[in-house]
Amino acid sequence: MWSALRGRRLDGLKFVRQYPIGPYVVDFVCREQAIVVEIDGATHSTDDELASDKRRAEFLRAQSYRIFRVTNIDVYENLDGVREALLAFVMGKAG
């Protein structure tokens, strides 16, 4: 995913990775658009993990961030589709 975002490769938007926001470190963030990109692997499936993700999302939304969440599988198997969906999300056409 980083190869698709770094160097302003997504519509000229600047993303940074592993960025701290409050008590959390997000996978990627575009600060100017207040968009967080979270990539979920297999560790996001138990009740405890889902509850933790919910608390994290609530905190980030309270800080005025929008969250684009995608799975590892989608990134590995359909990166072009993920990029298109993220761009639509950024432009307010999805999510």
Biopython code that builds the backbone (N, CA, C, O; Angstrom):
import numpy as np
from Bio.PDB.StructureBuilder import StructureBuilder

atoms = [
    (1, "MET", "N", (0.828, -1.189, 0.000)),
    (1, "MET", "CA", (0.000, 0.000, 0.000)),
    (1, "MET", "C", (0.871, 1.251, 0.000)),
    (1, "MET", "O", (0.570, 2.238, -0.671)),
    (2, "TRP", "N", (1.949, 1.187, 0.762)),
    (2, "TRP", "CA", (2.808, 2.362, 0.835)),
    (2, "TRP", "C", (3.336, 2.745, -0.544)),
    (2, "TRP", "O", (3.467, 3.932, -0.845)),
    (3, "SER", "N", (3.638, 1.767, -1.376)),
    (3, "SER", "CA", (4.146, 2.077, -2.721)),
    (3, "SER", "C", (3.102, 2.835, -3.542)),
    (3, "SER", "O", (3.459, 3.586, -4.449)),
    (4, "ALA", "N", (1.833, 2.648, -3.239)),
    (4, "ALA", "CA", (0.760, 3.349, -3.959)),
    (4, "ALA", "C", (0.508, 4.748, -3.408)),
    (4, "ALA", "O", (-0.082, 5.583, -4.093)),
    (5, "LEU", "N", (0.947, 5.014, -2.182)),
    (5, "LEU", "CA", (0.649, 6.296, -1.546)),
    (5, "LEU", "C", (1.849, 7.242, -1.467)),
    (5, "LEU", "O", (1.687, 8.461, -1.533)),
    (6, "ARG", "N", (3.035, 6.687, -1.328)),
    (6, "ARG", "CA", (4.207, 7.547, -1.092)),
    (6, "ARG", "C", (4.494, 8.435, -2.295)),
    (6, "ARG", "O", (4.094, 8.139, -3.421)),
    (7, "GLY", "N", (5.190, 9.519, -2.029)),
    (7, "GLY", "CA", (5.572, 10.415, -3.123)),
    (7, "GLY", "C", (4.390, 11.085, -3.803)),
    (7, "GLY", "O", (4.459, 11.426, -4.984)),
    (8, "ARG", "N", (3.307, 11.275, -3.062)),
    (8, "ARG", "CA", (2.094, 11.940, -3.595)),
    (8, "ARG", "C", (1.534, 11.226, -4.827)),
    (8, "ARG", "O", (1.044, 11.871, -5.754)),
    (9, "ARG", "N", (1.608, 9.901, -4.831)),
    (9, "ARG", "CA", (1.160, 9.111, -5.980)),
    (9, "ARG", "C", (-0.351, 8.989, -6.094)),
    (9, "ARG", "O", (-0.861, 8.597, -7.143)),
    (10, "LEU", "N", (-1.069, 9.316, -5.037)),
    (10, "LEU", "CA", (-2.534, 9.248, -5.103)),
    (10, "LEU", "C", (-3.065, 10.673, -5.248)),
    (10, "LEU", "O", (-3.283, 11.369, -4.257)),
    (11, "ASP", "N", (-3.266, 11.090, -6.478)),
    (11, "ASP", "CA", (-3.860, 12.387, -6.787)),
    (11, "ASP", "C", (-3.112, 13.556, -6.148)),
    (11, "ASP", "O", (-3.719, 14.582, -5.839)),
    (12, "GLY", "N", (-1.810, 13.412, -5.948)),
    (12, "GLY", "CA", (-1.006, 14.483, -5.391)),
    (12, "GLY", "C", (-1.118, 14.667, -3.884)),
    (12, "GLY", "O", (-0.571, 15.623, -3.335)),
    (13, "LEU", "N", (-1.818, 13.762, -3.211)),
    (13, "LEU", "CA", (-2.018, 13.880, -1.767)),
    (13, "LEU", "C", (-0.810, 13.334, -1.011)),
    (13, "LEU", "O", (-0.232, 12.314, -1.388)),
    (14, "LYS", "N", (-0.445, 14.022, 0.050)),
    (14, "LYS", "CA", (0.693, 13.590, 0.862)),
    (14, "LYS", "C", (0.207, 12.681, 1.980)),
    (14, "LYS", "O", (-0.564, 13.102, 2.842)),
    (15, "PHE", "N", (0.652, 11.454, 1.962)),
    (15, "PHE", "CA", (0.388, 10.485, 3.022)),
    (15, "PHE", "C", (1.680, 10.222, 3.772)),
    (15, "PHE", "O", (2.763, 10.234, 3.188)),
    (16, "VAL", "N", (1.559, 9.986, 5.063)),
    (16, "VAL", "CA", (2.676, 9.514, 5.864)),
    (16, "VAL", "C", (2.248, 8.198, 6.490)),
    (16, "VAL", "O", (1.055, 7.917, 6.607)),
    (17, "ARG", "N", (3.213, 7.399, 6.889)),
    (17, "ARG", "CA", (2.879, 6.090, 7.464)),
    (17, "ARG", "C", (3.308, 6.019, 8.919)),
    (17, "ARG", "O", (4.189, 6.751, 9.372)),
    (18, "GLN", "N", (2.653, 5.110, 9.637)),
    (18, "GLN", "CA", (2.948, 4.877, 11.048)),
    (18, "GLN", "C", (2.972, 6.204, 11.816)),
    (18, "GLN", "O", (3.975, 6.575, 12.426)),
    (19, "TYR", "N", (1.832, 6.904, 11.764)),
    (19, "TYR", "CA", (1.734, 8.250, 12.328)),
    (19, "TYR", "C", (0.958, 8.215, 13.644)),
    (19, "TYR", "O", (-0.145, 7.672, 13.693)),
    (20, "PRO", "N", (1.522, 8.789, 14.711)),
    (20, "PRO", "CA", (0.815, 8.792, 15.996)),
    (20, "PRO", "C", (-0.291, 9.846, 16.033)),
    (20, "PRO", "O", (-0.083, 11.005, 15.674)),
    (21, "ILE", "N", (-1.460, 9.415, 16.475)),
    (21, "ILE", "CA", (-2.585, 10.310, 16.732)),
    (21, "ILE", "C", (-3.107, 9.939, 18.105)),
    (21, "ILE", "O", (-3.710, 8.881, 18.284)),
    (22, "GLY", "N", (-2.879, 10.801, 19.062)),
    (22, "GLY", "CA", (-3.249, 10.481, 20.437)),
    (22, "GLY", "C", (-2.541, 9.213, 20.872)),
    (22, "GLY", "O", (-1.338, 9.065, 20.661)),
    (23, "PRO", "N", (-3.287, 8.292, 21.483)),
    (23, "PRO", "CA", (-2.654, 7.062, 21.976)),
    (23, "PRO", "C", (-2.476, 5.987, 20.888)),
    (23, "PRO", "O", (-2.022, 4.881, 21.183)),
    (24, "TYR", "N", (-2.825, 6.302, 19.658)),
    (24, "TYR", "CA", (-2.795, 5.315, 18.575)),
    (24, "TYR", "C", (-1.739, 5.674, 17.536)),
    (24, "TYR", "O", (-1.352, 6.833, 17.389)),
    (25, "VAL", "N", (-1.283, 4.651, 16.821)),
    (25, "VAL", "CA", (-0.427, 4.841, 15.657)),
    (25, "VAL", "C", (-1.202, 4.276, 14.473)),
    (25, "VAL", "O", (-1.498, 3.083, 14.415)),
    (26, "VAL", "N", (-1.527, 5.162, 13.529)),
    (26, "VAL", "CA", (-2.317, 4.735, 12.370)),
    (26, "VAL", "C", (-1.390, 4.255, 11.266)),
    (26, "VAL", "O", (-0.228, 4.654, 11.201)),
    (27, "ASP", "N", (-1.914, 3.394, 10.399)),
    (27, "ASP", "CA", (-1.107, 2.851, 9.314)),
    (27, "ASP", "C", (-0.648, 3.963, 8.370)),
    (27, "ASP", "O", (0.544, 4.104, 8.096)),
    (28, "PHE", "N", (-1.611, 4.751, 7.876)),
    (28, "PHE", "CA", (-1.316, 5.855, 6.959)),
    (28, "PHE", "C", (-2.283, 6.991, 7.259)),
    (28, "PHE", "O", (-3.412, 6.764, 7.695)),
    (29, "VAL", "N", (-1.827, 8.218, 7.019)),
    (29, "VAL", "CA", (-2.714, 9.365, 7.196)),
    (29, "VAL", "C", (-2.369, 10.432, 6.164)),
    (29, "VAL", "O", (-1.203, 10.677, 5.853)),
    (30, "CYS", "N", (-3.411, 11.049, 5.651)),
    (30, "CYS", "CA", (-3.287, 12.261, 4.857)),
    (30, "CYS", "C", (-3.784, 13.368, 5.771)),
    (30, "CYS", "O", (-4.989, 13.537, 5.961)),
    (31, "ARG", "N", (-2.855, 14.115, 6.331)),
    (31, "ARG", "CA", (-3.222, 15.125, 7.329)),
    (31, "ARG", "C", (-4.043, 16.252, 6.722)),
    (31, "ARG", "O", (-4.970, 16.747, 7.362)),
    (32, "GLU", "N", (-3.724, 16.665, 5.510)),
    (32, "GLU", "CA", (-4.453, 17.790, 4.924)),
    (32, "GLU", "C", (-5.915, 17.459, 4.646)),
    (32, "GLU", "O", (-6.764, 18.350, 4.668)),
    (33, "GLN", "N", (-6.219, 16.196, 4.386)),
    (33, "GLN", "CA", (-7.598, 15.767, 4.158)),
    (33, "GLN", "C", (-8.210, 15.099, 5.387)),
    (33, "GLN", "O", (-9.388, 14.742, 5.377)),
    (34, "ALA", "N", (-7.420, 14.928, 6.442)),
    (34, "ALA", "CA", (-7.853, 14.272, 7.686)),
    (34, "ALA", "C", (-8.438, 12.892, 7.404)),
    (34, "ALA", "O", (-9.532, 12.552, 7.852)),
    (35, "ILE", "N", (-7.666, 12.105, 6.642)),
    (35, "ILE", "CA", (-8.087, 10.744, 6.299)),
    (35, "ILE", "C", (-7.049, 9.747, 6.797)),
    (35, "ILE", "O", (-5.855, 9.866, 6.519)),
    (36, "VAL", "N", (-7.532, 8.778, 7.528)),
    (36, "VAL", "CA", (-6.706, 7.694, 8.045)),
    (36, "VAL", "C", (-6.992, 6.451, 7.205)),
    (36, "VAL", "O", (-8.149, 6.122, 6.942)),
    (37, "VAL", "N", (-5.940, 5.772, 6.793)),
    (37, "VAL", "CA", (-6.069, 4.500, 6.079)),
    (37, "VAL", "C", (-5.593, 3.412, 7.032)),
    (37, "VAL", "O", (-4.446, 3.427, 7.480)),
    (38, "GLU", "N", (-6.472, 2.476, 7.339)),
    (38, "GLU", "CA", (-6.155, 1.362, 8.215)),
    (38, "GLU", "C", (-6.228, 0.067, 7.416)),
    (38, "GLU", "O", (-7.205, -0.183, 6.710)),
    (39, "ILE", "N", (-5.205, -0.740, 7.529)),
    (39, "ILE", "CA", (-5.163, -2.029, 6.842)),
    (39, "ILE", "C", (-5.278, -3.119, 7.891)),
    (39, "ILE", "O", (-4.434, -3.247, 8.778)),
    (40, "ASP", "N", (-6.331, -3.896, 7.771)),
    (40, "ASP", "CA", (-6.633, -4.928, 8.757)),
    (40, "ASP", "C", (-6.173, -6.298, 8.283)),
    (40, "ASP", "O", (-6.452, -6.714, 7.158)),
    (41, "GLY", "N", (-5.470, -6.980, 9.158)),
    (41, "GLY", "CA", (-5.077, -8.356, 8.907)),
    (41, "GLY", "C", (-5.952, -9.296, 9.703)),
    (41, "GLY", "O", (-7.057, -8.939, 10.110)),
    (42, "ALA", "N", (-5.464, -10.476, 9.920)),
    (42, "ALA", "CA", (-6.217, -11.508, 10.628)),
    (42, "ALA", "C", (-6.448, -11.156, 12.092)),
    (42, "ALA", "O", (-7.302, -11.759, 12.741)),
    (43, "THR", "N", (-5.708, -10.200, 12.617)),
    (43, "THR", "CA", (-5.843, -9.859, 14.037)),
    (43, "THR", "C", (-6.979, -8.883, 14.305)),
    (43, "THR", "O", (-6.990, -8.227, 15.347)),
    (44, "HIS", "N", (-7.910, -8.775, 13.410)),
    (44, "HIS", "CA", (-9.044, -7.870, 13.586)),
    (44, "HIS", "C", (-10.360, -8.631, 13.487)),
    (44, "HIS", "O", (-11.299, -8.175, 12.834)),
    (45, "SER", "N", (-10.426, -9.792, 14.138)),
    (45, "SER", "CA", (-11.617, -10.613, 13.958)),
    (45, "SER", "C", (-12.281, -11.063, 15.248)),
    (45, "SER", "O", (-13.452, -11.443, 15.225)),
    (46, "THR", "N", (-11.577, -11.034, 16.368)),
    (46, "THR", "CA", (-12.208, -11.473, 17.615)),
    (46, "THR", "C", (-13.050, -10.342, 18.197)),
    (46, "THR", "O", (-12.910, -9.186, 17.796)),
    (47, "ASP", "N", (-13.918, -10.679, 19.136)),
    (47, "ASP", "CA", (-14.764, -9.664, 19.765)),
    (47, "ASP", "C", (-13.918, -8.576, 20.426)),
    (47, "ASP", "O", (-14.227, -7.392, 20.295)),
    (48, "ASP", "N", (-12.866, -8.960, 21.126)),
    (48, "ASP", "CA", (-11.994, -7.981, 21.783)),
    (48, "ASP", "C", (-11.307, -7.073, 20.767)),
    (48, "ASP", "O", (-11.229, -5.859, 20.960)),
    (49, "GLU", "N", (-10.815, -7.665, 19.694)),
    (49, "GLU", "CA", (-10.136, -6.876, 18.662)),
    (49, "GLU", "C", (-11.107, -5.930, 17.966)),
    (49, "GLU", "O", (-10.765, -4.780, 17.689)),
    (50, "LEU", "N", (-12.311, -6.407, 17.684)),
    (50, "LEU", "CA", (-13.322, -5.557, 17.062)),
    (50, "LEU", "C", (-13.726, -4.415, 17.991)),
    (50, "LEU", "O", (-13.934, -3.288, 17.542)),
    (51, "ALA", "N", (-13.835, -4.707, 19.281)),
    (51, "ALA", "CA", (-14.169, -3.657, 20.255)),
    (51, "ALA", "C", (-13.039, -2.627, 20.328)),
    (51, "ALA", "O", (-13.296, -1.427, 20.428)),
    (52, "SER", "N", (-11.816, -3.086, 20.277)),
    (52, "SER", "CA", (-10.670, -2.177, 20.285)),
    (52, "SER", "C", (-10.668, -1.304, 19.035)),
    (52, "SER", "O", (-10.422, -0.101, 19.119)),
    (53, "ASP", "N", (-10.940, -1.902, 17.874)),
    (53, "ASP", "CA", (-11.031, -1.139, 16.625)),
    (53, "ASP", "C", (-12.134, -0.089, 16.713)),
    (53, "ASP", "O", (-11.972, 1.026, 16.216)),
    (54, "LYS", "N", (-13.243, -0.438, 17.337)),
    (54, "LYS", "CA", (-14.359, 0.505, 17.472)),
    (54, "LYS", "C", (-13.956, 1.694, 18.333)),
    (54, "LYS", "O", (-14.232, 2.840, 17.980)),
    (55, "ARG", "N", (-13.301, 1.427, 19.468)),
    (55, "ARG", "CA", (-12.832, 2.524, 20.340)),
    (55, "ARG", "C", (-11.840, 3.419, 19.602)),
    (55, "ARG", "O", (-11.897, 4.645, 19.689)),
    (56, "ARG", "N", (-10.943, 2.782, 18.884)),
    (56, "ARG", "CA", (-9.945, 3.520, 18.107)),
    (56, "ARG", "C", (-10.628, 4.411, 17.068)),
    (56, "ARG", "O", (-10.288, 5.586, 16.930)),
    (57, "ALA", "N", (-11.586, 3.849, 16.345)),
    (57, "ALA", "CA", (-12.311, 4.617, 15.325)),
    (57, "ALA", "C", (-13.084, 5.775, 15.952)),
    (57, "ALA", "O", (-13.105, 6.877, 15.404)),
    (58, "GLU", "N", (-13.707, 5.534, 17.079)),
    (58, "GLU", "CA", (-14.443, 6.604, 17.757)),
    (58, "GLU", "C", (-13.509, 7.739, 18.155)),
    (58, "GLU", "O", (-13.848, 8.912, 17.997)),
    (59, "PHE", "N", (-12.334, 7.392, 18.672)),
    (59, "PHE", "CA", (-11.356, 8.409, 19.047)),
    (59, "PHE", "C", (-10.929, 9.213, 17.820)),
    (59, "PHE", "O", (-10.916, 10.444, 17.850)),
    (60, "LEU", "N", (-10.579, 8.506, 16.735)),
    (60, "LEU", "CA", (-10.110, 9.186, 15.534)),
    (60, "LEU", "C", (-11.197, 10.083, 14.945)),
    (60, "LEU", "O", (-10.914, 11.199, 14.510)),
    (61, "ARG", "N", (-12.423, 9.605, 14.930)),
    (61, "ARG", "CA", (-13.528, 10.436, 14.426)),
    (61, "ARG", "C", (-13.738, 11.664, 15.303)),
    (61, "ARG", "O", (-14.060, 12.740, 14.799)),
    (62, "ALA", "N", (-13.559, 11.512, 16.599)),
    (62, "ALA", "CA", (-13.676, 12.655, 17.515)),
    (62, "ALA", "C", (-12.581, 13.687, 17.248)),
    (62, "ALA", "O", (-12.731, 14.858, 17.596)),
    (63, "GLN", "N", (-11.491, 13.257, 16.635)),
    (63, "GLN", "CA", (-10.410, 14.170, 16.249)),
    (63, "GLN", "C", (-10.603, 14.682, 14.818)),
    (63, "GLN", "O", (-9.703, 15.298, 14.247)),
    (64, "SER", "N", (-11.781, 14.424, 14.245)),
    (64, "SER", "CA", (-12.179, 14.887, 12.897)),
    (64, "SER", "C", (-11.533, 14.123, 11.751)),
    (64, "SER", "O", (-11.433, 14.645, 10.641)),
    (65, "TYR", "N", (-11.097, 12.902, 12.001)),
    (65, "TYR", "CA", (-10.561, 12.071, 10.928)),
    (65, "TYR", "C", (-11.660, 11.187, 10.358)),
    (65, "TYR", "O", (-12.541, 10.717, 11.078)),
    (66, "ARG", "N", (-11.588, 10.972, 9.043)),
    (66, "ARG", "CA", (-12.407, 9.946, 8.396)),
    (66, "ARG", "C", (-11.510, 8.731, 8.230)),
    (66, "ARG", "O", (-10.301, 8.858, 8.035)),
    (67, "ILE", "N", (-12.116, 7.545, 8.308)),
    (67, "ILE", "CA", (-11.327, 6.314, 8.300)),
    (67, "ILE", "C", (-11.685, 5.465, 7.093)),
    (67, "ILE", "O", (-12.850, 5.148, 6.856)),
    (68, "PHE", "N", (-10.665, 5.105, 6.343)),
    (68, "PHE", "CA", (-10.793, 4.188, 5.221)),
    (68, "PHE", "C", (-10.137, 2.891, 5.656)),
    (68, "PHE", "O", (-8.926, 2.839, 5.872)),
    (69, "ARG", "N", (-10.940, 1.846, 5.784)),
    (69, "ARG", "CA", (-10.462, 0.566, 6.288)),
    (69, "ARG", "C", (-10.509, -0.466, 5.166)),
    (69, "ARG", "O", (-11.493, -0.567, 4.434)),
    (70, "VAL", "N", (-9.425, -1.229, 5.046)),
    (70, "VAL", "CA", (-9.313, -2.233, 4.002)),
    (70, "VAL", "C", (-8.552, -3.426, 4.577)),
    (70, "VAL", "O", (-7.805, -3.281, 5.545)),
    (71, "THR", "N", (-8.737, -4.579, 3.994)),
    (71, "THR", "CA", (-8.044, -5.773, 4.485)),
    (71, "THR", "C", (-6.713, -5.980, 3.745)),
    (71, "THR", "O", (-6.511, -5.499, 2.631)),
    (72, "ASN", "N", (-5.827, -6.709, 4.408)),
    (72, "ASN", "CA", (-4.561, -7.103, 3.782)),
    (72, "ASN", "C", (-4.811, -7.817, 2.462)),
    (72, "ASN", "O", (-4.131, -7.563, 1.467)),
    (73, "ILE", "N", (-5.782, -8.703, 2.464)),
    (73, "ILE", "CA", (-6.080, -9.483, 1.257)),
    (73, "ILE", "C", (-6.432, -8.569, 0.096)),
    (73, "ILE", "O", (-5.957, -8.768, -1.022)),
    (74, "ASP", "N", (-7.275, -7.551, 0.361)),
    (74, "ASP", "CA", (-7.629, -6.610, -0.708)),
    (74, "ASP", "C", (-6.393, -5.887, -1.240)),
    (74, "ASP", "O", (-6.250, -5.702, -2.449)),
    (75, "VAL", "N", (-5.509, -5.482, -0.346)),
    (75, "VAL", "CA", (-4.297, -4.779, -0.768)),
    (75, "VAL", "C", (-3.433, -5.684, -1.638)),
    (75, "VAL", "O", (-2.928, -5.255, -2.676)),
    (76, "TYR", "N", (-3.263, -6.937, -1.214)),
    (76, "TYR", "CA", (-2.414, -7.856, -1.967)),
    (76, "TYR", "C", (-3.042, -8.322, -3.279)),
    (76, "TYR", "O", (-2.338, -8.522, -4.269)),
    (77, "GLU", "N", (-4.347, -8.491, -3.286)),
    (77, "GLU", "CA", (-4.994, -9.072, -4.471)),
    (77, "GLU", "C", (-5.636, -8.049, -5.400)),
    (77, "GLU", "O", (-5.918, -8.364, -6.556)),
    (78, "ASN", "N", (-5.875, -6.826, -4.916)),
    (78, "ASN", "CA", (-6.578, -5.847, -5.738)),
    (78, "ASN", "C", (-6.128, -4.429, -5.391)),
    (78, "ASN", "O", (-6.957, -3.579, -5.064)),
    (79, "LEU", "N", (-4.841, -4.170, -5.460)),
    (79, "LEU", "CA", (-4.319, -2.862, -5.086)),
    (79, "LEU", "C", (-4.914, -1.747, -5.946)),
    (79, "LEU", "O", (-5.217, -0.668, -5.436)),
    (80, "ASP", "N", (-5.082, -1.996, -7.237)),
    (80, "ASP", "CA", (-5.672, -0.964, -8.100)),
    (80, "ASP", "C", (-7.094, -0.621, -7.647)),
    (80, "ASP", "O", (-7.474, 0.549, -7.612)),
    (81, "GLY", "N", (-7.864, -1.634, -7.305)),
    (81, "GLY", "CA", (-9.225, -1.398, -6.820)),
    (81, "GLY", "C", (-9.231, -0.653, -5.491)),
    (81, "GLY", "O", (-10.085, 0.203, -5.261)),
    (82, "VAL", "N", (-8.282, -0.974, -4.615)),
    (82, "VAL", "CA", (-8.163, -0.276, -3.329)),
    (82, "VAL", "C", (-7.813, 1.186, -3.574)),
    (82, "VAL", "O", (-8.390, 2.071, -2.940)),
    (83, "ARG", "N", (-6.894, 1.451, -4.468)),
    (83, "ARG", "CA", (-6.516, 2.834, -4.792)),
    (83, "ARG", "C", (-7.714, 3.604, -5.327)),
    (83, "ARG", "O", (-7.949, 4.743, -4.921)),
    (84, "GLU", "N", (-8.471, 3.001, -6.228)),
    (84, "GLU", "CA", (-9.658, 3.666, -6.783)),
    (84, "GLU", "C", (-10.686, 3.949, -5.694)),
    (84, "GLU", "O", (-11.259, 5.037, -5.643)),
    (85, "ALA", "N", (-10.918, 2.966, -4.823)),
    (85, "ALA", "CA", (-11.881, 3.152, -3.737)),
    (85, "ALA", "C", (-11.413, 4.233, -2.765)),
    (85, "ALA", "O", (-12.220, 5.029, -2.284)),
    (86, "LEU", "N", (-10.119, 4.262, -2.476)),
    (86, "LEU", "CA", (-9.584, 5.284, -1.586)),
    (86, "LEU", "C", (-9.721, 6.668, -2.210)),
    (86, "LEU", "O", (-10.094, 7.620, -1.524)),
    (87, "LEU", "N", (-9.431, 6.789, -3.469)),
    (87, "LEU", "CA", (-9.581, 8.084, -4.138)),
    (87, "LEU", "C", (-11.025, 8.543, -4.128)),
    (87, "LEU", "O", (-11.293, 9.724, -3.904)),
    (88, "ALA", "N", (-11.964, 7.633, -4.366)),
    (88, "ALA", "CA", (-13.384, 7.974, -4.287)),
    (88, "ALA", "C", (-13.756, 8.409, -2.869)),
    (88, "ALA", "O", (-14.526, 9.351, -2.687)),
    (89, "PHE", "N", (-13.212, 7.726, -1.875)),
    (89, "PHE", "CA", (-13.452, 8.068, -0.470)),
    (89, "PHE", "C", (-12.921, 9.471, -0.175)),
    (89, "PHE", "O", (-13.606, 10.280, 0.449)),
    (90, "VAL", "N", (-11.703, 9.754, -0.625)),
    (90, "VAL", "CA", (-11.108, 11.073, -0.410)),
    (90, "VAL", "C", (-11.964, 12.157, -1.050)),
    (90, "VAL", "O", (-12.153, 13.228, -0.471)),
    (91, "MET", "N", (-12.475, 11.885, -2.228)),
    (91, "MET", "CA", (-13.261, 12.878, -2.950)),
    (91, "MET", "C", (-14.702, 12.971, -2.452)),
    (91, "MET", "O", (-15.508, 13.740, -2.974)),
    (92, "GLY", "N", (-15.007, 12.167, -1.427)),
    (92, "GLY", "CA", (-16.345, 12.236, -0.843)),
    (92, "GLY", "C", (-17.404, 11.475, -1.598)),
    (92, "GLY", "O", (-18.596, 11.692, -1.378)),
    (93, "LYS", "N", (-16.998, 10.587, -2.485)),
    (93, "LYS", "CA", (-17.942, 9.823, -3.293)),
    (93, "LYS", "C", (-18.213, 8.436, -2.720)),
    (93, "LYS", "O", (-18.980, 7.658, -3.287)),
    (94, "ALA", "N", (-17.577, 8.137, -1.591)),
    (94, "ALA", "CA", (-17.794, 6.833, -0.951)),
    (94, "ALA", "C", (-17.555, 7.008, 0.532)),
    (94, "ALA", "O", (-16.944, 7.981, 0.973)),
    (95, "GLY", "N", (-18.058, 6.031, 1.304)),
    (95, "GLY", "CA", (-17.788, 6.020, 2.738)),
    (95, "GLY", "C", (-18.715, 6.895, 3.494)),
    (95, "GLY", "O", (-18.613, 6.992, 4.717)),
]
sb = StructureBuilder()
sb.init_structure("model")
sb.init_model(0)
sb.init_chain("A")
sb.init_seg("    ")
for serial, (resi, resn, name, xyz) in enumerate(atoms, 1):
    if name == "N":
        sb.init_residue(resn, " ", resi, " ")
    sb.init_atom(name, np.array(xyz, "f"), 0.0, 1.0, " ", f" {name:<3s}", serial, name[0])
structure = sb.get_structure()
